Each structure stands twice: as structure tokens, then as C-alpha cells.
Amino acid sequence: MKLYHTAASPFVRKVMVLLNEAGATDRVELIPAAVSPLKPDAMPIDSNPLGKIPALETDDGVAIYDSRVITRYLDEVLKAGLYPAAPRLWETLTLEATAEGITEAAVLIRYEFHVRPEGSRSHDWAEGQWHKIDRALTAVETRWMAHLSGQIDMGQIALGCALGYLDFRHSDRDWRSGHPALVAWYDRFAGRPSMLATLPPG
Ligand code: BEZ
């Protein structure tokens, strides 16, 4: 299998954490890919017309995307067991979707200030994205700690990667404030070998 990859992407990181947890990093060849919407030639558009990464090419030449479809596919192929049976599955998928929303909002803020020209940037819009992130973190803090104390699953991995991205790109904002239980969980989770092996570039 081939995985279009860049180490800074939190979406790619979820896939890499899964591969590490499954002990299957050798099953995938990493193909370096660029992601700027301003440089479509550098994107894997033959595999994903949207040009987004990660994109996975299976051994049969089938293209699979986006990251949530890739993790579902790899979980099944590798028998990783990171998507539990229902009814816990619905919790796992909802936590995964919550983490994905946090990550998407955090990436949009990053793009707003590093891709969009200076005169077109909106601080109010970025603040709106940050409020979305803060609300989601508070929801996790109040409703999801029991789930987080259970066996590792793809919801936990997605959340770990989302929080890692907040540290990576938004260290000037204090996501930890007001979320002590989540901080305690993340401090433990971030120490897993799979998370340490997939840290974004320094
Ligand atoms: C980043 O450098 O922050 C980034 C890279 C790829 C996807 C999303 C974000």
C-alpha cells in the first residue's frame, strides 16, 4: 500500500498512529506530498481529486480517502480492533467526529494566518473557529472522560492527534485552561510509543 503523507498533517498522523498501534508501519510505503491549495500540481490528485492528504492506494491500485475512511479500512485489513462493536462503536465514532471537528477548525485558523494574504484575514472568523474548539473540548471534559478511560480506540487516537496539533500550531492559545481531566488524560496518552513515533516536525 502507498500512503500520501506529510508529517505536519494531523490527519496523516491519525493514520500513522493506527499503523504504529497495529505494528504495521512496514505495510505502507510513504509518498511525500504537498498540501497547499495554491500548488495543486504537488498534490496526489490522481489518487484523490480533492488533492487532500492522506490518500491511500491499496495493493490493488484502489484509491481510498479521506482519513476516516482510511483508518476504517486499515483497521479492518490489519485487524487492529480500534473500532469496537456497537453500542460502544457509536461513542467511538462520535468522539472521532468531535476530534475531527477540532482538528479542521484548528487547521482553518492556521491557513487563515499562513496562507491567506494579510489584508484578507479575519480575526473574528478565526475567533469563531477557536470558540468551536473550546466548546468541543468542554464537551469532552464533561461527557467523555469515562470513554477515554476505556480501551484505546480510534476516537481516542483522533482526539490525541487533535490535541497534539493544538500544541504544534496553536501553542499561543491555552487549550488546557478549564480542561484539567482532559489534560491529565492527554499527558498519559501522548506518552504512548505510537504518539511519540509520530510527533510533528520540530
Ligand atoms: C500544517 O502544516 O499545519 C498542516 C499540514 C497539512 C495538513 C494540515 C495542516
Residues whose N, C-alpha, C, O or C-beta is under 5 A from the ligand:
A	BS01	BEZ	A8 S9 P10 V35 V107 R110
